[in-house]
């Protein structure tokens, strides 16, 4: 229990630090990690209803479609951000300074079978995470929403809480 709490705290601290560096440098520093674009995922808390955000990498970007990996470093638990977007699939991504209104969904088994080799090719660590856990690590497909304009998170007085 104590070890999990420390790991969760470490993920949150890393996300906050990464977000700060991106904002201070205008995305010129840490805009990518391991050759993958860095994205800030904005969700709504499944229980609180409050804005949440976390920093992630996107191992696959196909046109407007962005694929995220709910690995949580190979933990046996799904990440909070993943559970939040299952409850509230209308999300925003900030990528290369652009705010994108998206709809997120779990990849089907067929889609995952097609995407997983590309994910592991982008970052072999994801394969290690899958071997480390009995949980089937979900892939999340984020697709553009054309029915809404994304909010300006920067102009909002209340910044999203880090997940």
N, C-alpha and C positions, 0 to 999 in steps of 0.2 A: 504494500500500500504506500509506504513512505517513498519507495523508489519511483513509483508511478507519478506521485505528486511532484517529485523533483524533476522528472522528465518533462511533465506538462509545463512546469514553471520555466524550464530551459527553452522549450519550444516557443513559449509566449515572449520571453525575453529576447530571443533571437529574432522573432518577427518584429518586435518593436524597434530593435536596433536597425534592422534592415530597412524598415519603413522610414526611419529618421534619416538614414544615409541617402535614400532615394529622394526624399523631399528636399534635403539641404543641397544636394548636387543637381537637382532637376533631372534625375534619372541617368546622369552621365556615369555614375559609379554604382555598381551592383545592379545594373539594369538587366543583366543576364547572369546565370550561374551554371557552370558546366556546359556552356553553349546553349542553354535553354533560356527562353525569355522568362523574366520574373513578372508575376502578376500579383496584384493586390485584390483579393476576393472580398467582396462586401456582401454579407448575408444578413438575415433577420434571425435573431435568437428564437429557437423553437419554443422555449418556455417563457422567456422574458419579453419577447416582441421587440427588443432593442436592437439597434444596428450593431453588427459585429464585423470585424475584418481580420484577415490574416494574409501573410505573404506566402506565396507558393511559386513553384516553377511549372511551366507548361511544356512538357516534353513533345507534344504534338500540336501544331497549329496548322490547320488546313483552311486557307482562305479566312472566312469568318468564324470557323469552328475551332474551339480551344478545348484541349483534353487535359484534365487534371487527374492526379493520382492520389487517392485517399489512403496513403500508406501509413502515415503516422510513424514513420521510421521502423516499420515492421512490428509495431505494438499489436497486441491481441484485440485492442479496442479500436473502433472507428473514430476518426478525429471529430471533434465537436462541429467544425465547419461543415463536414459531410452530413451529419445528422440535421444541422440547421437547414441546409439547402434541400434535403429531402422533404422537410416540412414546409419550406417556403422556396420553391424552385426559381422564382424571379429574383435574379441576382444582378450585381454589377461587377465588372472586372475593370481594374485600372491597369493598362498595359502600355508601356512606352508613353506615358502621360495622357493617353486617351481613356475616357470613361465610356465603357461599353455596356449597354443594357442587354442582358443575356437571360436565357432560360436554361437551367441545368437539369440534367437527368442522368441516371445511372446507365452506363452502357449495357446493352444486352449481352448475353453470353457470346453471340456471334460477333458483335461489334468488338468485344474485348479480345476474342481470339484473333481478330484482324489487327487490332491496335497494339496489343501487348508486345509483339516483337519490335515495333517501332518505339514504344516507350522504353524498353530495355536497351535498344540500340542508342537512344538518346542519353540514357543514364543507366549503366549496368547495376547500379546500387538498388534499383527497384526490384530486380530479380533476387538479390540478396534479401531484401525486405520480405518478399513473398515466401522465400524458403524459411525465414525466421519465424513466421506465424502460421497458425492453422487457418486463420481467417482468409477468405478470398478477398484480396485487396481490390476494392472497386475502382473502376475508371469512371470519371464524370465527364460527360460531353456537354459543353456549353455552346449554345447556338444563339445567334443574334435575335433580339426581339425588335421588331420594327414598329410595334404598337405604342411605344413610350420613348420619351427622351430621358436619358439618365440624369439623376440629380448631380449637382456639383458638390461633392463631398468636401472640397477645400473651402467653399464658402459657408458651409454649415458650421454653426457655433458648436454643435455637439459632435465630436469626432466619434466614429465607430469604436467600440471596445474591441481590443485585440482578443481573438480566440486562441 
